Amino acid sequence: MIEWYRVNADYRDVMNDFENLFIKILKDLDPKVDLREWIYQGQKYDLSLPWPRISVAEAFNKYCGIDTETLLDEKKLLEAGKSKGYKIDKSTNWEQMFLSNFSK
C-alpha cells in the first residue's frame, strides 16, 4: 500500500500520479511489457490507461458484498462482519470493521 499527498492536487490528480508511477516501474523493469495483457501471479490485467474508477461504496459492494446502507451503519457493518466470520467483541467499532473488510 502506498499513500502520498501533493500540494494543489486533488484525489484525481493523485490517482493519475499513481497510474503513471506504476506504469513507469513496470516499463523500467520490462521495456517490452504489454500493458493490455500484463500477467501477475497467473492473472491477466489490462493496465492501459485510463484505469477504471469506482467509489469506496462501489468497491465495498463489488468486492465485499456490502451495500452502502450497511457500510454507513455501525451496527449493520458489525453484523455483516460477524456473518463473514470476523472476530467481533464489545470493543470492535466501525473503523476496525471497515478496515477488516477493506484489507481482505
C-alpha positions in Angstrom: 0.0 0.0 0.0 1.2 3.5 -0.8 -0.1 6.8 0.3 1.1 10.3 -0.5 -0.2 13.9 -1.0 0.6 16.7 -3.3 0.1 20.4 -2.8 -2.6 21.9 -5.0 -3.8 18.4 -6.2 -7.0 16.6 -5.6 -7.6 12.8 -5.3 -8.0 12.6 -9.1 -4.5 14.0 -9.7 -3.0 11.6 -7.1 -4.8 8.7 -8.9 -3.2 9.8 -12.1 0.2 10.1 -10.4 -0.1 6.5 -9.2 -1.1 5.1 -12.5 1.9 6.8 -14.2 4.3 5.7 -11.4 3.1 2.1 -11.6 3.4 2.0 -15.4 6.9 3.7 -15.2 8.0 1.0 -12.8 6.7 -1.8 -15.0 8.3 -0.3 -18.1 11.6 0.2 -16.2 11.5 -3.5 -15.2 10.5 -4.7 -18.6 10.6 -2.2 -21.5 8.6 -4.6 -23.7 5.8 -5.0 -21.2 2.3 -5.3 -22.8 0.1 -3.1 -20.6 -3.0 -4.6 -22.3 -2.2 -8.1 -21.1 0.0 -7.8 -18.1 0.2 -11.1 -16.1 0.8 -11.2 -12.4 0.5 -14.3 -10.3 -1.3 -16.1 -13.1 -3.9 -13.4 -13.5 -4.2 -11.2 -16.6 -4.7 -7.5 -16.2 -5.4 -4.7 -18.7 -3.3 -1.7 -17.4 -3.9 0.5 -20.4 -5.0 4.0 -19.5 -7.3 5.2 -18.2 -7.9 2.8 -15.3 -11.4 2.2 -14.1 -12.6 4.5 -11.3 -15.0 3.3 -8.6 -16.1 4.8 -5.4 -15.4 3.3 -2.0 -19.1 2.4 -1.7 -19.0 0.6 -5.2 -15.8 -1.2 -4.1 -17.4 -2.5 -0.9 -20.4 -3.6 -2.8 -18.5 -5.3 -5.6 -15.7 -6.9 -3.5 -17.2 -7.4 -0.1 -20.9 -7.8 -0.8 -21.6 -4.8 1.5 -24.1 -2.2 0.3 -23.9 1.5 1.2 -26.7 1.3 3.8 -24.8 -1.4 5.7 -21.4 0.3 5.2 -22.7 3.6 6.8 -24.4 1.9 9.8 -22.0 0.7 12.5 -24.4 -1.9 13.9 -25.2 -3.3 10.4 -21.5 -3.3 9.4 -20.6 -5.2 12.6 -23.3 -7.7 11.9 -22.0 -8.2 8.3 -18.5 -8.7 9.6 -19.7 -11.3 12.1 -21.6 -13.2 9.4 -18.3 -13.2 7.4 -16.5 -14.8 10.3 -14.6 -11.8 11.6 -13.9 -11.8 15.3 -16.1 -9.2 16.9 -16.3 -8.3 20.6 -17.8 -5.4 22.6 -14.8 -3.1 21.8 -15.0 -3.6 18.0 -16.0 -0.4 16.3 -17.0 0.8 12.8 -13.4 1.8 11.8 -12.0 -1.6 12.7 -14.7 -3.5 10.8 -14.3 -1.1 7.8 -10.5 -1.8 7.8 -11.0 -5.6 8.2 -13.2 -5.7 5.1 -11.1 -3.2 3.2 -7.8 -5.1 3.7 -9.1 -8.6 2.9 
